[in-house]
């Protein structure tokens, strides 16, 4: 049995951390669904920036939308949603079979709104309406300003993927926002059945911490923080507060492992898959990691409900000189800034392509 199937049977969803028009056009995504147990996918500005810049697959679409009067952010959102609707349709059987637990795709609000609560809410409403798919998550970063947008969006009935979470405390703040949104819906007599996931970024911890640590302590912090978050997640699901909401028809905000591609060439290329196996969670992984795990991945057991040695590992790393709490805030800020950079680069790339295609009169795919 493939290792990917073993994870699926364990109760963990495997999502692809990528989307390109080529993946859709050549049947690769459909193959991942059929052969590698992929049941959803995520996207972000960096992924689309690379996808659009890597070839001419989007040229015809950019040219046509430019002729229709679109530009900038509006053009990109339409371009991205075309891909995501197609992917959502491929995952629709999974979505129906699991009653909405699985089979999702995700579209991010503009990273420029990371510190703008009202703007994030407005963008979430717009993307949700334009997406026209029940299995489309809107991604909102779990920044301090994003927490309010998450709560309000959930109250409005918009499925939310909380992104850019790094620490257990950041995860708990997003979970609290989800709970408040659901509680407000119940108080207002609205259906509490609004889905959400909370995406905890893992490998970036080790990229940042390794340079401050002796080699024997490399690549331990990310998994330890993930274990702390998993413990908090399971404790929340066992709490009287959640039990009350579940009895009213609410669905859990599932914990998702993001940034699971190994960055250290000296570490296993499946490190953040084999060590993060846990029921009722999601692992969203880049294609390289998916291929590696499908080919030679092995499970290292299931994550302990009590966090195992997570606290001891975090304490040891703190004693070695890494300020874990400060690093959590820095990672979130740096992540938001990186997405802003990708966003601006993406919009400039689209503008440059639109101008070049306009000079030619038409895109290559339309000639």
PAFI-540366 format. One record per residue (C-alpha): residue in three letters; z, y, x. Coordinates in steps of 0.02 Angstrom, whole numbers, padded with zeros to 5 digits, always signed. Each point is the difference from the previous one (the first is absolute). Layout:
N
ALAZYX;...
% end
This chain:
367
UNK+00000+00000+00000;UNK-00046+00173+00065;UNK+00146+00107+00055;UNK-00058+00135-00120;UNK+00013-00123-00143;UNK+00175-00048+00057;UNK+00055+00182-00015;UNK-00080+00011-00171;UNK+00090-00157-00057;UNK+00163+00071+00069;UNK-00019+00144-00124;UNK-00061+00136+00118;UNK-00159+00094-00044;UNK-00128+00029+00138;UNK-00096+00161-00014;UNK-00137+00069+00112;UNK+00037+00164+00087;UNK-00181+00055-00001;UNK-00147+00042-00109;UNK-00181+00041+00043;UNK-00158+00002-00102;UNK-00069-00133+00117;UNK+00144-00118-00040;UNK-00046+00016-00183;UNK-00189-00008+00023;UNK-00009-00153+00113;UNK+00127-00106-00096;UNK+00134+00001+00135;UNK+00138+00061-00116;UNK-00047-00132-00129;UNK+00011-00131+00138;UNK+00172+00060+00052;UNK+00056-00019-00180;UNK-00071-00175-00017;UNK+00041-00069+00173;UNK+00150+00096+00068;UNK+00108+00029-00154;UNK-00023+00190+00005;UNK+00060+00071-00166;UNK-00010+00189+00025;UNK-00039+00138+00123;UNK+00059+00169+00061;UNK-00092+00151+00065;UNK+00046+00163+00086;UNK-00091+00151+00074;UNK-00012-00082+00172;UNK-00084-00154-00073;UNK-00129+00102-00095;UNK-00030+00114+00149;UNK-00045-00152+00106;UNK-00101-00082-00139;UNK-00108+00154-00032;UNK-00021+00038+00184;UNK-00046-00174+00058;UNK-00176-00008-00073;UNK-00116+00056-00138;UNK+00071-00100-00146;UNK+00063+00159-00084;UNK-00146+00114+00041;UNK-00096-00024-00162;UNK+00157+00031-00102;UNK+00044+00156+00099;UNK-00176+00067-00020;UNK-00008-00035-00187;UNK+00170+00080-00033;UNK-00045+00152+00104;UNK-00157+00023-00104;UNK+00109-00013-00155;UNK+00103+00147+00062;UNK+00152-00092+00070;UNK+00078+00041+00167;UNK+00160-00020+00099;UNK+00146-00088-00081;UNK-00086-00025-00168;UNK-00147-00087+00083;UNK+00114-00113+00101;UNK+00108-00049-00149;UNK-00155-00051-00099;UNK-00067-00097+00150;UNK+00165-00090+00027;UNK+00027-00039-00183;UNK-00172-00080-00010;UNK+00057-00126+00132;UNK+00172-00023-00075;UNK-00067-00032-00176;UNK-00112-00137+00069;UNK+00146-00076+00095;UNK+00113+00015-00153;UNK-00129-00096-00101;UNK-00001-00139+00131;UNK+00190-00011-00015;UNK+00001+00014-00190;UNK+00015-00189-00027;UNK+00154-00003+00112;UNK+00071+00151-00091;UNK-00023-00085-00169;UNK+00062-00169+00060;UNK+00161+00074+00072;UNK+00028+00120-00145;UNK-00016+00149+00116;UNK+00115-00062+00138;UNK-00147-00015+00120;UNK-00183+00048+00017;UNK+00019+00184+00045;UNK-00097+00128+00101;UNK+00069+00168+00059;UNK-00065+00179+00016;UNK+00101+00133+00091;UNK+00029+00179-00056;UNK-00052+00131+00126;UNK+00116-00006+00152;UNK+00002+00189-00006;UNK+00117-00020-00150;UNK+00137-00096+00092;UNK+00119+00149-00017;UNK-00065+00056-00171;UNK+00087-00086-00145;UNK-00095+00085-00141;UNK-00166-00019+00090;UNK+00031-00185+00028;UNK+00038-00027-00185;UNK-00159+00090-00051;UNK-00104-00098+00125;UNK+00076-00165-00058;UNK-00046+00040-00180;UNK-00177+00045+00051;UNK-00029-00157+00104;UNK+00077-00111-00134;UNK-00115+00072-00133;UNK-00155-00002+00110;UNK+00033-00177+00065;UNK-00024-00079-00172;UNK+00078-00164+00056;UNK+00167-00071-00055;UNK+00025-00081+00170;UNK-00015+00159+00104;UNK+00157+00064+00086;UNK+00012+00183+00049;UNK+00082+00018+00171;UNK+00132+00135+00023;UNK+00097+00016+00164;UNK+00186-00030-00010;UNK+00041+00167+00083;UNK+00147+00101-00068;UNK-00123+00102-00104;UNK-00096-00156-00049;UNK+00153-00081-00078;UNK-00003+00123-00146;UNK-00186-00029-00023;UNK+00028-00188-00003;UNK+00132+00012-00136;UNK-00104+00117-00109;UNK-00159-00103+00023;UNK+00090-00159-00052;UNK+00069+00092-00151;UNK-00179+00050-00043;UNK-00051-00184+00006;UNK-00101+00008+00162;UNK+00012-00155+00112;UNK+00059+00057+00171;UNK-00012-00072+00175;UNK+00133+00092+00101;UNK-00067+00018+00177;UNK+00067+00057+00169;UNK+00171-00080-00016;UNK+00082-00049+00163;UNK+00187-00024-00022;UNK+00113-00088-00122;UNK+00066+00170-00057;UNK-00177+00063-00034;UNK-00037-00159-00097;UNK+00158+00020-00103;UNK-00046+00180-00043;UNK-00170-00057-00065;UNK+00080-00143-00097;UNK+00123+00123-00077;UNK-00146+00112-00052;UNK-00085-00149-00082;UNK+00158-00047-00094;UNK+00025+00178-00062;UNK-00179+00009-00059;UNK+00018-00163-00097;UNK+00168+00051-00073;UNK-00075+00163-00061;UNK-00142-00096-00083;UNK+00124-00111-00092;UNK+00102+00151-00055;UNK-00161+00079-00065;UNK-00047-00157-00096;UNK-00147-00038+00116;UNK-00057-00169+00067;UNK+00095-00036+00163;UNK-00139-00114+00062;UNK-00063+00110+00144;UNK-00039-00088+00164;UNK+00044+00062+00174;UNK+00012-00060+00179;UNK+00096+00074+00146;UNK-00092-00010+00167;UNK+00109-00016+00155;UNK-00093+00028+00165;UNK+00056-00124+00132;UNK-00097-00004+00163;UNK+00011+00187+00032;UNK+00186-00021+00033;UNK-00036-00109+00149;UNK-00140+00109+00066;UNK+00124+00144+00005;UNK+00153-00096+00059;UNK-00075-00116+00131;UNK-00028+00141+00124;UNK+00188+00038-00004;UNK+00058-00182+00014;UNK+00003-00137+00132;UNK-00137-00130-00025;UNK+00124-00131-00063;UNK+00035+00112-00151;UNK-00181+00040-00043;UNK-00069-00032-00175;UNK+00167-00033-00083;UNK+00037+00163-00090;UNK-00139-00005-00130;UNK+00048-00171-00065;UNK+00185+00044+00001;UNK-00030+00156-00106;UNK-00110-00103-00117;UNK+00141-00125-00020;UNK+00121+00139-00045;UNK-00121+00064-00132;UNK-00027-00175-00069;UNK+00188-00022-00018;UNK+00011+00166-00095;UNK-00148-00053-00108;UNK+00080-00165-00050;UNK+00168+00084-00032;UNK-00085+00125-00115;UNK-00084-00138-00099;UNK+00169-00083-00023;UNK+00088+00160-00054;UNK+00062+00031-00179;UNK-00105+00160-00006;UNK-00160-00095+00033;UNK+00048-00144-00115;UNK+00017+00125-00143;UNK-00173+00071+00034;UNK-00077-00174+00018;UNK+00074-00050-00167;UNK-00090+00151-00075;UNK-00167-00061+00072;UNK-00008+00089+00168;UNK-00084-00083+00148;UNK+00066+00003+00179;UNK-00068+00123+00126;UNK-00058-00128+00129;UNK+00032+00023+00186;UNK-00158+00006+00105;UNK-00014-00023+00189;UNK-00126+00123+00072;UNK-00058+00034+00178;UNK+00005-00186+00040;UNK-00133-00005+00135;UNK+00075-00039+00171;UNK-00019+00147+00120;UNK+00077-00078+00155;UNK-00126-00112+00092;UNK+00147-00100+00071;UNK+00062-00047-00174;UNK-00065-00130-00122;UNK-00148+00064-00101;UNK+00085-00068-00157;UNK+00175+00066+00038;UNK+00016+00109-00155;UNK-00064-00134-00116;UNK+00096-00153+00057;UNK+00166+00094+00011;UNK-00017+00092-00167;UNK-00027-00149-00115;UNK+00102+00031-00157;UNK-00020-00040-00185;UNK-00040+00142-00120;UNK-00068+00112+00139;UNK-00173+00051+00059;UNK-00074+00002+00174;UNK-00152+00113+00017;UNK-00090-00036+00163;UNK-00155+00058+00094;UNK-00146-00120+00012;UNK+00036-00045+00181;UNK+00176-00055-00047;UNK-00061-00094-00153;UNK-00126-00097+00105;UNK+00132-00040+00131;UNK+00126-00063-00126;UNK-00130-00101-00095;UNK-00055-00083+00163;UNK+00163-00035+00091;UNK+00144+00080-00095;UNK+00166-00089-00023;UNK+00150+00044-00107;UNK+00166+00033+00086;UNK+00098-00040-00157;UNK+00046+00117-00142;UNK+00085+00168+00022;UNK+00188-00014-00029;UNK+00065+00082-00159;UNK+00148+00073+00095;UNK-00106+00079+00137;UNK+00049-00129+00130;UNK+00031+00082+00169;UNK-00087+00163-00050;UNK+00154+00111+00014;UNK+00047-00072+00169;UNK-00177+00026+00067;UNK-00007+00180-00062;UNK+00172+00034+00075;UNK-00051-00076+00167;UNK-00158+00104+00005;UNK+00101+00155-00042;UNK+00118-00037+00143;UNK-00151-00014+00114;UNK-00043+00181-00037;UNK-00111+00001-00154;UNK+00063+00116-00138;UNK-00061-00108-00145;UNK+00040+00125-00139;UNK-00087+00143+00090;UNK-00148-00112+00040;UNK-00019-00045-00185;UNK-00023+00183-00045;UNK-00118+00028+00146;UNK-00107-00150-00046;UNK-00019+00062-00178;UNK-00046+00176+00056;UNK-00120-00066+00132;UNK-00078-00117-00127;UNK-00029+00142-00122;UNK-00075+00107+00138;UNK-00115-00142+00054;UNK-00065-00018-00178;UNK-00030+00188-00009;UNK-00100-00010+00161;UNK-00103-00146-00068;UNK-00024+00092-00165;UNK-00068+00157+00082;UNK-00108-00104+00116;UNK-00064-00100-00149;UNK-00048+00154-00100;UNK-00086+00075+00151;UNK-00094-00162+00029;UNK-00060+00000-00180;UNK-00053+00183+00012;UNK-00097-00035+00161;UNK-00085-00152-00078;UNK-00043+00098-00157;UNK-00080+00137+00105;UNK-00097-00122+00108;UNK-00061-00100-00150;UNK-00049+00160-00087;UNK-00105+00050+00149;UNK-00087-00170-00008;UNK-00024+00017-00187;UNK+00079-00168-00040;UNK+00118-00135+00064;UNK-00065-00153+00092;UNK+00041-00117-00145;UNK-00107+00106-00116;UNK-00156+00009+00107;
% end
